[in-house]
């Protein structure tokens, strides 16, 4: 299974060729494509703050209808805290939403698809960077 990060989903909405090509490949190879609930929040927030929120909300909704949404449950929340504590100790903290996304992917054992390089700092997280 693949968990699609908001950076990847935004590039899909922007029709970035590398993201669109990878999505086509993932749709052929993966039985389920998913998104972590914190990424849904990021996508929805971006749509609401857009200069054309009604149009952007529709675009985000359409994209999300094709994905399974994984919640931040207790196990993922605890794993997220462990990851964040480790990064803080190393002086390499990243944003809270990204920590939660990583915690969800780690707990499930899934690969995270992202354009963000900072996910590589998280031990044990499998990242497909495009």
C-alpha positions in Angstrom: 0.0 0.0 0.0 1.1 3.6 -0.6 0.3 6.6 1.5 0.2 9.7 -0.6 1.6 12.9 1.1 0.0 16.2 0.5 3.1 17.5 -1.5 2.4 14.7 -4.0 -1.3 15.3 -4.1 -0.7 19.0 -4.7 1.6 18.2 -7.6 -1.2 15.9 -9.0 -3.6 18.8 -8.8 -1.1 21.0 -10.6 -0.6 18.4 -13.3 3.2 18.1 -12.6 4.3 15.5 -15.1 6.6 13.5 -12.7 3.7 13.2 -10.2 1.1 12.3 -12.8 3.4 9.7 -14.3 4.1 8.2 -10.8 0.4 8.2 -10.0 -0.3 6.2 -13.1 2.4 3.7 -12.2 1.1 3.4 -8.6 -2.5 2.9 -9.8 -1.2 -0.1 -11.8 0.9 -1.6 -9.0 -0.8 -0.8 -5.7 -4.1 -2.4 -4.6 -4.9 0.6 -2.4 -3.8 4.2 -2.6 -4.3 6.1 0.6 -3.9 9.5 2.3 -3.3 10.2 6.0 -6.0 12.3 7.7 -3.5 15.1 8.5 -2.8 15.4 4.8 -6.5 15.8 4.2 -6.4 18.7 6.6 -3.5 20.3 4.7 -5.3 19.9 1.4 -8.6 21.3 2.7 -6.9 24.2 4.4 -5.1 25.1 1.1 -8.4 25.0 -0.8 -10.1 27.2 1.8 -7.3 29.8 1.7 -7.2 29.8 -2.1 -8.5 32.8 -4.0 -11.0 30.5 -5.6 -12.0 28.3 -2.7 -15.2 26.8 -4.2 -13.3 25.5 -7.2 -10.4 24.2 -5.2 -12.6 22.4 -2.7 -14.2 20.6 -5.5 -10.9 19.6 -7.0 -9.6 18.3 -3.6 -12.9 16.4 -3.0 -12.7 14.8 -6.4 -9.1 13.7 -5.8 -9.9 12.4 -2.3 -12.8 10.3 -3.4 -10.3 7.9 -5.1 -8.3 7.4 -1.9 -8.7 5.6 1.4 -8.2 7.9 4.3 -6.2 6.5 7.2 -6.9 8.1 10.6 -4.5 9.2 13.3 -5.4 6.5 15.8 -3.8 5.9 19.2 -1.0 3.7 17.9 -0.1 6.2 15.1 -0.2 9.1 17.6 2.2 7.3 19.9 4.5 6.4 17.0 4.4 10.0 15.8 5.4 11.2 19.3 8.4 8.8 19.3 9.5 10.0 15.9 9.2 13.6 16.9 11.0 13.1 20.2 13.9 11.4 18.3 14.2 14.2 15.8 14.0 16.9 18.5 16.9 15.2 20.3 18.9 15.3 17.1 18.0 18.9 16.4 16.2 17.9 13.2 12.6 18.7 14.0 10.1 18.7 11.1 6.5 20.0 11.0 3.8 18.4 13.2 1.5 17.4 10.3 4.4 15.6 8.5 5.2 13.9 11.8 1.7 12.6 12.0 1.7 11.5 8.4 4.9 9.6 9.0 3.5 8.0 12.2 0.5 6.7 10.3 2.6 5.3 7.5 5.1 3.7 10.0 2.4 2.1 12.1 0.8 0.6 9.0 4.1 -0.5 7.4 3.3 1.4 4.3 5.4 3.4 1.9 5.0 7.2 1.9 5.0 8.9 -1.5 6.3 12.5 -1.1 8.4 15.2 -2.8 9.6 16.4 0.6 13.2 15.4 1.4 12.9 15.8 5.2 11.0 12.5 5.4 14.3 10.7 4.8 15.4 11.7 8.3 12.8 9.4 9.9 14.3 6.0 10.7 12.4 3.1 9.4 10.1 5.1 7.1 10.0 3.9 3.5 9.8 6.9 1.3 9.2 6.9 -2.5 10.5 10.3 -3.5 9.8 11.5 -6.9 
